[in-house]
């Protein structure tokens, strides 16, 4: 016991011995930590895994739920004119004809005949350009980038991409072979059978985005809720895409979760609403604790917009794999409602009573992947530090997102300490996610919860039994304070409120 107390005393002044080692330089570190600590596992791992499909473990499910709740609160509770829906994953197959997904939700693919591996043709060229840049061949890289950017203007898109690959002798990254098939368009939607018989007409798709569940319910919501344009409908839920290049952990998955909001506005006010949502959304990313310098906007060039979009911008995050999209904000015009009106034969226009006029509203969409957002939170929180010559891995995430928010420890396994620790746990459990831990040295317990991102740890020791105090230890700077047991809840509340990323 004496030794443990010495260790704690030493830790009271530990900030002096603490130095920053590194930020995250590779996604592999997150993959390892996620598996080791029970955030994210490969799906069906004991059978060798299922590619680009992942399961969330005990810590991961809490983190994901906290992010989903933070998004929901922001997008519905904080906006009196946004309501929620929860549409089914299966939808009428005509929905996907109307939305353009049956005809146009394709990626250009090319197969390596030798390894039988399939690649996205445009990404293959992009990787080749990156390599040229790395090798200092910038002129050639710029020339190829221009050719890639103008693909589809010389012959067809697939033929132009094929020509770039062949003329530049781009080899397959895995086999090194130069033995390609033609480039073909590959639809990303999963199709399955509906009902007992399996005729072509029974085929339904697993939704590739949640947005269409909002559009087909727009009239239902309008007729049953007290909303008027401008108003929004929010939804979170699973989406499925048969991604071909899906090798970056939960960044690109075949089954993933989206958090989408469609905001219906009067035509003519759409540009203003689009700009307002851009600012609101990047503000939210910062409020959930993502460092400002790791976020940026990337506008889609006008000639590269999706078929439905008048304007589009990505919120990008600086992942270890480079700047990548986390969220898309789109001005979808009246494309979706007009299409569904035409395909369903049902009127989807809006009668503006004040102005006494009818119109089909324009839609501003905000669309973020929950899994990709979870990955962003993990990447941004990850730190390696050196403490007294030892490596500390810590997740400095926003306390409100942390899967375990408070650790409660009796210093050693003695009934008096256990009893007070259990009482503190019981007091906090209604408001926070709390983990009681009495296994191993106190230092090991801190380290375990540092890796889980736990912002506050409460330790009960013998001195505290005398004067009704405990030690609260803060994750980010490892500072410790002696506080009265009655002040624990307030200290945690203040710590939550006052937190900012360091
Ligand atoms: N309704 C519009 C829409 O779906 P998107 O840009 O295709 O737009 C929106 O997707 C977001 O969904 C992306 O910014 C990304 O965060 C997430 N997402 C898309 N495909 C994904 C995938 N295969 N795996 C994980 N997240 C994905």
Boltz pocket constraint, residues with backbone or C-beta under 6 A from the ligand:
constraints:
  - pocket:
      binder: B
      contacts: [[A, 208], [A, 209], [A, 210], [A, 211], [A, 241], [A, 243], [A, 250], [A, 251], [A, 252], [A, 253], [A, 254], [A, 256], [A, 257], [A, 258], [A, 260], [A, 325], [A, 326], [A, 327], [A, 328], [A, 365], [A, 367], [A, 368], [A, 369], [A, 370], [A, 371], [A, 372], [A, 373]]
      max_distance: 6.0
